[in-house]
Amino acid sequence: MPEVKVESLKPGDEIKVENEFCKITKFEKSNIGKHGKVKCRIEALSSKGETKILIRLAEDTIEKK
């Protein structure tokens, strides 16, 4: 599976979280903080119905389906 930058994700994409693929339901990108980095907050729904919340730097990469 390809790895993409976190900032390029959008709701509806499927990403790998804790060794299972989850569908993004909500995606928020913050402004540059006091440390000079943009952060993204991702809410994703697993196949078991669990909601996973991730906070990652926009420049990080994540596995996408």
C-alpha positions in Angstrom: 0.0 0.0 0.0 1.3 3.5 -0.8 2.4 5.9 1.9 1.1 9.5 1.6 1.5 12.7 3.5 -1.1 13.2 6.3 -2.0 16.7 4.9 -3.2 15.2 1.7 -5.9 13.0 3.3 -9.6 13.8 3.2 -12.8 12.2 4.7 -13.7 9.0 3.0 -10.0 7.8 2.6 -9.0 4.6 4.2 -5.8 4.5 6.3 -4.0 1.9 8.4 -4.4 2.4 12.1 -3.1 -0.2 14.6 -2.8 -2.8 11.9 -6.3 -2.4 10.5 -7.8 -0.1 7.9 -10.1 2.6 9.1 -12.3 5.0 7.1 -11.7 8.7 7.8 -14.9 10.4 9.0 -13.5 13.8 10.1 -10.3 15.6 9.2 -9.1 18.9 10.7 -5.9 20.8 10.1 -4.6 23.4 12.6 -2.6 26.5 12.0 1.1 26.7 12.6 1.6 26.3 16.4 4.2 27.7 18.7 6.7 25.0 17.6 6.3 25.9 13.9 4.5 22.8 12.8 1.0 22.2 11.3 -0.9 19.4 13.0 -3.8 17.3 11.7 -6.6 15.7 13.8 -8.1 12.6 12.2 -11.2 10.7 13.3 -11.5 7.3 11.7 -14.0 4.5 12.0 -12.8 0.9 12.1 -14.6 -2.1 10.7 -15.6 -3.1 14.3 -17.3 0.3 14.8 -14.7 1.8 17.0 -13.7 5.4 16.6 -10.0 6.1 16.5 -8.6 9.6 17.0 -5.1 10.4 15.7 -3.1 13.6 15.9 -0.2 13.7 13.5 2.1 16.3 11.9 1.0 17.4 8.4 4.4 16.4 7.0 4.3 12.8 8.4 3.4 9.9 6.2 0.7 7.2 6.8 -0.3 4.1 4.9 -3.4 4.6 2.7 -5.5 1.9 1.0 
